[in-house]
Amino acid sequence: MHADSGGDEQPSLVEKAQRALLAMRLGDDAEALDVLAPSAGDRLAETRELTLLLFGTCSAMVGSLGDGGAAPVKVQVFDEAGEEVSIDQADPPVRTAVRTLLAEVHGNTEAAEEQVEIALASAAPDEVDSLLLQALRWTMRLSAECLERGLPVAPWIADALTD
């Protein structure tokens, strides 16, 4: 699911993601997670769709930054001390985030969905929160870089992150 796909996503999910990005912009991670908390109904499905919305949007921005694949975009993973580590050495939520993003970037939405499904089925609540925060942080960083370079950013993201 890509946020710039012309309205395929549910407006309520986009609104939630937009409000969470605004909270992150204001430095309030806890509020961002509160905003993303699932409403009544199928809580797992809503969390999955929000996560995939954010990673799909990140993937589109990575594609723009990488000039459609002509210029590589490097994904680096760091430990608590700031040292670069392999994906396999990262904390589980970071591993899931990287693998989900890479699957999306390479056009394998099914593999991205599988990564998210596995995480939501087996991760502790704080790990799910960490995965969501990572997706929000990447959305913010990638959109800032795209805006700085004059590259496209989904309007709902630009609205949340610019004055």
C-alpha positions in Angstrom: 0.0 0.0 0.0 1.6 3.3 -1.1 0.4 6.6 0.3 0.8 8.4 -3.0 -1.2 5.8 -4.9 -4.1 8.1 -5.5 -6.4 7.4 -2.6 -6.2 3.6 -2.1 -5.6 3.9 1.7 -8.4 4.4 4.2 -8.8 8.1 5.2 -9.0 7.2 8.9 -5.6 5.4 8.7 -4.0 8.3 6.8 -5.4 10.7 9.4 -4.0 8.7 12.2 -0.6 8.5 10.6 -0.6 12.2 9.9 -1.5 13.0 13.5 1.2 10.6 14.7 3.8 12.3 12.5 2.7 15.7 13.9 3.2 14.4 17.4 6.6 13.1 16.5 7.5 16.4 14.9 6.7 18.0 18.2 8.9 15.5 20.0 6.1 13.5 21.7 6.7 9.8 21.0 4.2 8.8 23.6 1.5 10.9 22.0 2.4 9.5 18.5 1.9 6.0 19.9 -1.4 7.0 21.6 -2.7 8.4 18.2 -1.7 5.1 16.5 -3.5 2.9 19.1 -6.0 0.8 17.3 -9.6 1.8 17.6 -12.4 -0.7 18.3 -12.7 -3.6 15.9 -9.9 -5.7 14.4 -7.0 -4.1 16.3 -4.4 -6.4 14.7 -5.5 -5.5 11.2 -5.5 -1.8 11.9 -2.0 -1.9 13.3 -0.8 -4.0 10.3 -2.4 -1.5 7.8 -0.9 1.5 9.6 2.5 -0.1 9.6 2.3 -1.1 6.0 1.1 2.4 5.1 4.1 4.0 6.7 6.6 1.5 5.2 5.0 1.8 1.8 5.3 5.5 1.9 9.0 5.2 3.0 9.6 2.9 0.1 8.2 5.4 -2.3 10.5 8.1 -0.9 13.5 5.8 -1.0 12.7 5.2 -4.7 12.6 8.9 -5.3 15.9 9.5 -3.4 17.5 6.6 -5.3 16.4 8.1 -8.6 14.2 5.0 -9.3 17.1 2.6 -8.6 19.8 4.5 -10.5 21.5 5.8 -7.4 21.7 3.4 -4.4 20.3 4.3 -1.0 22.2 2.7 1.8 20.3 1.4 4.9 22.5 1.3 8.0 21.8 -0.2 11.4 23.5 1.0 14.5 23.7 -0.4 18.0 23.2 1.6 21.3 26.9 2.7 21.2 26.4 4.1 17.7 28.5 1.4 16.0 27.2 0.0 12.7 26.0 -3.6 13.0 24.5 -6.1 10.5 20.7 -6.4 10.3 20.9 -9.8 12.1 22.6 -8.2 15.1 19.9 -5.5 15.5 17.1 -5.5 18.0 14.1 -7.5 16.7 11.9 -4.4 15.9 14.8 -2.8 14.0 15.4 -6.0 12.1 11.7 -6.2 11.2 11.7 -2.5 10.1 14.7 -2.9 7.9 13.5 -6.1 6.3 10.0 -4.6 5.8 11.4 -1.5 4.2 13.8 -3.5 1.9 11.0 -5.8 0.8 8.9 -2.8 -0.1 11.8 -1.0 -1.9 12.4 -4.1 -4.0 8.7 -4.4 -4.9 8.0 -7.4 -2.7 4.9 -6.2 -0.8 4.0 -9.8 0.1 7.3 -10.3 1.9 6.8 -6.9 3.6 3.4 -8.0 4.8 4.9 -11.3 6.0 7.5 -9.4 8.1 4.8 -7.3 9.7 2.5 -10.2 10.3 5.3 -12.2 12.1 6.2 -9.1 14.2 2.6 -8.5 15.2 2.0 -12.1 16.0 5.1 -12.7 18.1 6.4 -9.3 19.4 5.8 -7.9 22.8 3.8 -4.7 22.9 6.9 -2.5 23.5 8.5 -4.1 20.4 5.4 -3.3 18.3 5.6 0.3 19.6 9.3 0.4 18.7 8.5 -0.8 15.1 5.9 1.9 14.8 8.2 4.6 16.1 10.9 3.4 13.7 8.5 3.7 10.8 7.5 7.2 11.9 11.1 8.3 12.3 12.0 7.0 8.8 9.0 8.7 7.3 10.0 12.0 8.9 13.7 11.7 7.9 13.0 10.5 4.3 10.3 13.2 3.8 12.6 15.9 5.0 15.3 14.7 2.6 12.9 14.5 -0.3 11.5 18.0 0.5 15.0 19.4 0.7 15.8 18.0 -2.7 12.5 19.0 -4.3 11.4 15.4 -4.7 7.8 14.3 -4.3 6.3 13.6 -0.8 2.8 12.5 -0.2 0.7 15.6 0.5 -0.6 14.2 3.8 3.0 13.8 5.0 4.0 17.2 3.8 1.0 18.7 5.6 2.0 17.0 8.9 5.7 18.0 8.8 5.7 21.5 7.4 4.4 24.8 8.7 
